[in-house]
Amino acid sequence: MTILVTGGLGYIGSHTVVELLNNHFDVVIVDDLSNSEKFILDNIEEVTGKSPVYYPFDLKRRELLTQLLDAHKIDGCINFAAFKAVGESQVIPLDYYENNLFSLINILQEFKTRNISNFIFSSSCTVYGQADEMPIDENTPLKEAESSYGKTKQMGESILKDFATAYHKKVSLLRYFNPIGAHPSAKLGELPIGVPNNLIPYVTQTAAGIREKLSIWGDDYPTPDGTAIRDYIYVVDLAKAHVAALKKLINDPSETVIDIFNLGTGKGSSVLEVVHAFENANQVSVPYQICERRAGDITIAYANADKAEKELGWKADTSLEEALRTTWEWQQYLESRN
C-alpha cells in the first residue's frame, strides 16, 4: 500500500516515514521545507535503505496536490503538514489558521473526490485546554484551547469527524503529548529553524553553546517546583503508534471509523526536572534563566494512554533519560555537519 505523508521531512513525520518503510509500506512525501531541510530525505534513505517519493510543494496549492494524486495510487494519508509553535501562533494567528486548515481541507476534498479513506491526523493534547483532572483520557472534555495553534487542532478534528460521518471515511485522531528525542542512528531529529520554540532543542542548543541560556517560561505555576509539567514521549515510540493506528484503520471492516487516541507515557515531568535529567544523562550543564510565562501555555498535562495500549497494542516504553541521550547525539551530529 502507498501512504501519503504530508510534512514527511519534519520531526515526527520523518520518524514515521522510517517506521512505515520498515513495515513495508510505500511512501510519498509532500513537504515544503518550511520547517525542515532536504538532507533529511537522504538520511531517511540511509537509515532504511529505501527511497520514498518526494514532492516539494505547499499543500495550499491544490492544483499540485491534484497532479500528485493523478500520478500515484494513494491508499491513505498521515497528515503532519502544519505550523506547530504555541507561542508563535499567538503572534501570527491568521497564518496558523490559513496554513493548518486550508491544507487539510484541500487533502480531504481530493480524498472525497477520489474515494480514498484511511486518514490519520496529527493532533495534540492542546485540544484539551487546561484539563481539570489528571491524567487526561480521551473522554476528558475539550475546553477552549489556550492558543491559536491548539484551536487549529480542535477545528481540524471537527472537520475530520464531519468528513468521516458525511462521506463514510475512516479517520484516526492522534492526540500527542510532548515528543522528544531523536532516531537511534542520530541521523534524524528535531530541526528547528531559528530560535527553538520547543523545550528540548532549546536545551540541546544551550548545552552546545549555540544559545547563551535556556529561557524557562515561568516558575510560578502551581506545581512542586513552579515550572510547567508535561508528558514527554520518545519520538520513535510515537512514530510506531502511527503505524499501529494506520493498520487498525486498514483492517477495520466498518465503512465509517472515527478513532481517537492519546499518545503519551502517562507520566508528567516539570521543565526543571527535564533540564536536570538532560544534564545527568549527558554529563553536560545547561545554564538557564527564568522568564515571564509565555502566552498560551497551560500548567500541567499528562496522558492516560490505556486506550492506545488496549486497542493498538502500543505503549511508550522508552525512558526520559534514554530519549534525552538520543537528543544530545543528534545535536552532535548536526554540529559535525557544519
NORLIN-V256519 format. One record per residue. N is the residue number from 1. RES is the residue in three letters. PHI is phi as a letter, one per 20 degrees, with the letter a starting at -180 (none if undefined). BURIAL is b if it has 9 or more other C-alpha atoms within 8 Angstrom, else e. Layout:
[[N;RES;PHI;BURIAL] [N;RES;PHI;BURIAL]]
This chain:
[[1;MET;none;e] [2;THR;d;b] [3;ILE;d;b] [4;LEU;e;b] [5;VAL;d;b] [6;THR;e;b] [7;GLY;m;b] [8;GLY;f;b] [9;LEU;d;b] [10;GLY;f;b] [11;TYR;f;b] [12;ILE;f;b] [13;GLY;g;b] [14;SER;f;b] [15;HIS;f;b] [16;THR;f;b] [17;VAL;g;b] [18;VAL;g;b] [19;GLU;f;b] [20;LEU;f;b] [21;LEU;f;b] [22;ASN;f;e] [23;ASN;d;e] [24;HIS;m;e] [25;PHE;e;b] [26;ASP;e;b] [27;VAL;c;b] [28;VAL;d;b] [29;ILE;d;b] [30;VAL;d;b] [31;ASP;b;b] [32;ASP;e;e] [33;LEU;m;b] [34;SER;f;e] [35;ASN;b;e] [36;SER;b;b] [37;GLU;c;e] [38;LYS;f;e] [39;PHE;f;e] [40;ILE;f;b] [41;LEU;f;e] [42;ASP;f;e] [43;ASN;f;b] [44;ILE;g;b] [45;GLU;f;b] [46;GLU;f;e] [47;VAL;f;b] [48;THR;d;b] [49;GLY;m;e] [50;LYS;c;e] [51;SER;d;e] [52;PRO;f;b] [53;VAL;f;e] [54;TYR;c;e] [55;TYR;c;e] [56;PRO;e;e] [57;PHE;b;b] [58;ASP;e;e] [59;LEU;f;b] [60;LYS;f;e] [61;ARG;e;e] [62;ARG;f;b] [63;GLU;f;e] [64;LEU;f;b] [65;LEU;f;b] [66;THR;g;b] [67;GLN;f;e] [68;LEU;f;e] [69;LEU;f;b] [70;ASP;f;e] [71;ALA;e;e] [72;HIS;c;e] [73;LYS;e;e] [74;ILE;e;b] [75;ASP;d;b] [76;GLY;r;b] [77;CYS;b;b] [78;ILE;d;b] [79;ASN;d;b] [80;PHE;d;b] [81;ALA;f;b] [82;ALA;a;e] [83;PHE;f;e] [84;LYS;b;e] [85;ALA;e;b] [86;VAL;g;b] [87;GLY;f;b] [88;GLU;f;b] [89;SER;f;b] [90;GLN;f;b] [91;VAL;e;e] [92;ILE;c;e] [93;PRO;f;b] [94;LEU;f;e] [95;ASP;f;e] [96;TYR;f;b] [97;TYR;f;b] [98;GLU;f;b] [99;ASN;f;b] [100;ASN;f;b] [101;LEU;e;b] [102;PHE;f;b] [103;SER;f;b] [104;LEU;f;b] [105;ILE;f;e] [106;ASN;g;b] [107;ILE;f;b] [108;LEU;f;b] [109;GLN;g;e] [110;GLU;f;b] [111;PHE;f;b] [112;LYS;f;b] [113;THR;f;e] [114;ARG;e;e] [115;ASN;l;e] [116;ILE;d;b] [117;SER;c;b] [118;ASN;l;b] [119;PHE;d;b] [120;ILE;d;b] [121;PHE;d;b] [122;SER;f;b] [123;SER;d;b] [124;SER;b;b] [125;CYS;f;b] [126;THR;f;b] [127;VAL;f;b] [128;TYR;e;b] [129;GLY;m;b] [130;GLN;e;b] [131;ALA;f;b] [132;ASP;f;e] [133;GLU;c;e] [134;MET;d;e] [135;PRO;f;b] [136;ILE;e;b] [137;ASP;d;b] [138;GLU;f;e] [139;ASN;e;e] [140;THR;f;e] [141;PRO;f;e] [142;LEU;e;b] [143;LYS;e;b] [144;GLU;f;e] [145;ALA;f;b] [146;GLU;e;b] [147;SER;c;b] [148;SER;f;b] [149;TYR;g;b] [150;GLY;f;b] [151;LYS;f;b] [152;THR;f;b] [153;LYS;f;b] [154;GLN;f;b] [155;MET;f;b] [156;GLY;g;b] [157;GLU;f;b] [158;SER;f;e] [159;ILE;g;e] [160;LEU;f;b] [161;LYS;f;b] [162;ASP;f;e] [163;PHE;g;b] [164;ALA;f;b] [165;THR;f;b] [166;ALA;f;e] [167;TYR;d;e] [168;HIS;l;b] [169;LYS;d;b] [170;LYS;d;b] [171;VAL;c;b] [172;SER;c;b] [173;LEU;d;b] [174;LEU;d;b] [175;ARG;e;b] [176;TYR;e;b] [177;PHE;e;b] [178;ASN;d;b] [179;PRO;f;b] [180;ILE;b;b] [181;GLY;n;b] [182;ALA;b;b] [183;HIS;f;b] [184;PRO;f;e] [185;SER;f;e] [186;ALA;m;b] [187;LYS;d;b] [188;LEU;c;b] [189;GLY;a;b] [190;GLU;f;b] [191;LEU;c;b] [192;PRO;f;b] [193;ILE;e;e] [194;GLY;n;e] [195;VAL;f;e] [196;PRO;f;b] [197;ASN;e;b] [198;ASN;e;e] [199;LEU;f;e] [200;ILE;f;e] [201;PRO;f;b] [202;TYR;f;b] [203;VAL;f;b] [204;THR;f;b] [205;GLN;f;b] [206;THR;f;b] [207;ALA;f;b] [208;ALA;e;e] [209;GLY;n;e] [210;ILE;f;e] [211;ARG;d;b] [212;GLU;f;e] [213;LYS;b;b] [214;LEU;f;b] [215;SER;e;e] [216;ILE;d;b] [217;TRP;e;b] [218;GLY;n;b] [219;ASP;c;b] [220;ASP;d;e] [221;TYR;f;b] [222;PRO;f;e] [223;THR;c;b] [224;PRO;g;e] [225;ASP;d;e] [226;GLY;n;b] [227;THR;d;b] [228;ALA;f;b] [229;ILE;d;b] [230;ARG;c;b] [231;ASP;d;b] [232;TYR;e;b] [233;ILE;d;b] [234;TYR;f;b] [235;VAL;f;b] [236;VAL;f;b] [237;ASP;g;b] [238;LEU;f;b] [239;ALA;f;b] [240;LYS;f;b] [241;ALA;f;b] [242;HIS;f;b] [243;VAL;f;b] [244;ALA;f;b] [245;ALA;f;b] [246;LEU;f;b] [247;LYS;f;e] [248;LYS;f;b] [249;LEU;f;b] [250;ILE;f;e] [251;ASN;e;e] [252;ASP;f;e] [253;PRO;f;e] [254;SER;f;e] [255;GLU;e;e] [256;THR;c;b] [257;VAL;c;b] [258;ILE;c;b] [259;ASP;e;e] [260;ILE;c;b] [261;PHE;c;b] [262;ASN;e;b] [263;LEU;c;b] [264;GLY;a;b] [265;THR;e;b] [266;GLY;n;b] [267;LYS;c;b] [268;GLY;e;b] [269;SER;c;b] [270;SER;f;b] [271;VAL;g;b] [272;LEU;f;e] [273;GLU;f;e] [274;VAL;f;b] [275;VAL;g;b] [276;HIS;f;e] [277;ALA;f;b] [278;PHE;f;b] [279;GLU;f;b] [280;ASN;f;e] [281;ALA;f;b] [282;ASN;d;b] [283;GLN;l;e] [284;VAL;c;e] [285;SER;d;e] [286;VAL;c;b] [287;PRO;f;b] [288;TYR;b;e] [289;GLN;c;e] [290;ILE;e;b] [291;CYS;d;b] [292;GLU;f;e] [293;ARG;g;e] [294;ARG;e;e] [295;ALA;g;e] [296;GLY;n;b] [297;ASP;e;b] [298;ILE;d;b] [299;THR;f;b] [300;ILE;b;b] [301;ALA;b;b] [302;TYR;b;b] [303;ALA;e;b] [304;ASN;d;b] [305;ALA;d;b] [306;ASP;f;e] [307;LYS;f;b] [308;ALA;f;b] [309;GLU;f;b] [310;LYS;f;e] [311;GLU;e;e] [312;LEU;d;b] [313;GLY;m;e] [314;TRP;d;b] [315;LYS;b;b] [316;ALA;e;b] [317;ASP;c;e] [318;THR;e;b] [319;SER;f;e] [320;LEU;g;b] [321;GLU;f;b] [322;GLU;f;b] [323;ALA;f;b] [324;LEU;f;b] [325;ARG;f;b] [326;THR;f;b] [327;THR;f;b] [328;TRP;f;b] [329;GLU;f;b] [330;TRP;f;b] [331;GLN;f;b] [332;GLN;f;e] [333;TYR;f;b] [334;LEU;f;e] [335;GLU;f;e] [336;SER;f;e] [337;ARG;f;e] [338;ASN;e;e]]
